[in-house]
């Protein structure tokens, strides 16, 4: 736990938050039972909420669809004395017909849900075959940019506010902060950012793509993309460049730190989810989006070229 | 200056209602004559406001002021009036939170958003109770904007606050889908596995009977006896609940400001909240704002706050400072500055 003696209240609370998220992540990785229990609780809500009110999780939606696919007809078929036999016959006839129709509907919807489940199974299989599932667990995440990369970035970036996506432990954030820039780092992994938070950097847990999407138009001067750009497919990379162009103001800079897929070790080449793009390709995309680009040679074992694009 | 002051619903215990009455009093103090109008008036406030359709019988004002927080025929009425209009914006919940539960409420909110776009084009000045809300008005093209928080009286700090075991957690707010009380109940189920006897107090009336029923069913299923639905309470009982709470937990997915966060801070209750809409802005670093509200994370935060006396102390200090910045005097000063500038422009 943190020693509060050197921190003001806000910094202490921010650090506690980072530690809480890191602890929960650590616990979830160590204890699969916890994730199962969370899922159970989520399912309990899905059971009582109307369709569409409890998120969009595929498996839960399929369960829900399966239950809703069954229509139960319980028509009253009894009758009072008097014209009992006539009314009873009409009601039984109506009931028989309703049952006939609903049986058909049930059969149809049931088949549709079964097909959806088959499709889901096939998708899971395809994801497994092409490494879209947990293949990342088999290799380490891309190495953090070295000091040389951070310094190279600092030479082309001189204006904040800046955002570093997939900031990891925060080396790039620290370099930009040292230059006096207002800078925020975002990373998906609370364990990775913890050390940076402890040293006073403004690092936050979050999905980098979502964070970028949430930024107001032209609200930042500098955007640095690291880590998650390593395995993007061409279409996703182009979308990212367009989103980046929207986020930075006129004269703003987008920096891409990505390794060259052709230079990766065989194990990584085989197991990394996507191939990713070479720095020269990133430069090409930035130019297509209207940026003036620059490629900086860097003395880093992985990231040999850093690409920057300035939008007019 | 004669100001006709409008709101959709004037209610004594609702944040917008309390704000409307306080702002009205402030405008009177500034030397302006005001007349309140509403489409729906709570019985306790019958003498304080008139039906908005009576305006034509009251005379011509110099200025119209509208408290925008939902879709309402009041907005359509104002759009037909020629006088200068000021918009006091408290945010509209996105309709998709309500659509699966109460489609008519969703439709009303959608209508409210369309009305807001027209009002923003028509109004010369806007006052928003958070930067988040101001950004929405700016996106609709409004330029003359001020940010001034909701006017309300925060509860007093209890004489002595002790953490009890088992702990009591509190959330204050309508039972509404955007406030995601189901996430509080799920979190509670996990917390009670570690701390049997812990309880969650949900203060607030239901805005959707269907949603309330689902919440109660969920609570009975996953967390029997762990959740208490206390409904609407008066100010004295509310203060009492803040006094008894060991932590205030807000997992809302949409809030335009969230007054209870500040009330909790004023009462010395540590605040744990989910990072959504204007909530992080209101918390302002004085509480724990989580990016992830899965039960294990929220339970981790609660346990840390309960077990770490130093953190609790720091949160209490920071929270009270934060609450002071939204206190009646500070908020009144910001409104006074905003309205002096606006009324100067209009005159």
Contacts between the chains, C-beta under 8 A, distances in Angstrom:
chain1	res1	chain2	res2	distance
A	1	B	308	6.7
A	4	B	310	4.9
A	4	B	311	7.5
A	4	B	314	6.5
A	9	B	286	7.4
A	9	B	314	4.3
A	9	B	315	7.4
A	9	B	317	5.3
A	9	B	318	3.8
A	9	B	321	7.9
A	10	B	285	4.1
A	10	B	286	7.1
A	10	B	318	6.0
A	12	B	310	7.8
A	12	B	311	6.9
A	12	B	314	4.9
A	13	B	285	6.5
A	13	B	286	7.1
A	13	B	287	7.0
A	13	B	288	6.1
A	13	B	311	7.2
A	13	B	314	6.2
A	13	B	315	6.0
A	13	B	318	6.4
A	14	B	285	6.8
A	16	B	288	6.5
A	16	B	304	6.2
A	16	B	308	7.2
A	16	B	311	5.2
A	17	B	288	4.9
A	17	B	289	6.8
A	17	B	290	6.8
A	17	B	301	7.5
A	19	B	304	7.5
A	20	B	288	6.9
A	20	B	290	7.4
A	20	B	297	6.9
A	20	B	300	4.9
A	20	B	301	4.7
A	20	B	304	5.4
A	21	B	290	6.9
A	21	B	291	6.9
A	21	B	292	6.4
A	21	B	297	6.2
A	21	B	300	7.9
A	23	B	300	5.4
A	23	B	304	7.9
A	24	B	292	7.3
A	24	B	294	7.6
A	24	B	296	4.9
A	24	B	297	4.2
A	24	B	300	4.5
A	27	B	296	6.3
A	27	B	300	7.4
A	28	B	296	6.1
A	34	B	296	5.4
A	37	B	190	6.6
A	37	B	295	7.8
A	38	B	186	7.9
A	38	B	190	7.6
A	38	B	294	5.5
A	38	B	295	5.3
A	38	B	296	6.1
A	41	B	186	4.0
A	41	B	189	5.7
A	41	B	190	7.0
A	41	B	222	5.9
A	41	B	295	5.9
A	42	B	186	7.1
A	44	B	186	7.4
A	44	B	218	6.0
A	44	B	221	5.5
A	44	B	222	5.0
A	45	B	182	4.9
A	45	B	186	6.6
A	45	B	214	7.9
A	45	B	218	5.7
A	47	B	221	7.9
A	48	B	214	4.4
A	48	B	217	4.7
A	48	B	218	5.5
A	48	B	221	7.6
A	49	B	100	7.2
A	49	B	182	7.4
A	49	B	214	5.6
A	50	B	100	4.6
A	50	B	101	6.4
A	50	B	210	7.3
A	50	B	214	7.9
A	51	B	100	6.6
A	52	B	99	7.0
A	52	B	100	4.2
A	53	B	100	3.7
A	53	B	101	6.2
A	53	B	177	6.7
A	204	B	291	6.8
A	205	B	291	4.7
A	205	B	292	6.9
A	206	B	291	5.3
A	216	B	135	7.1
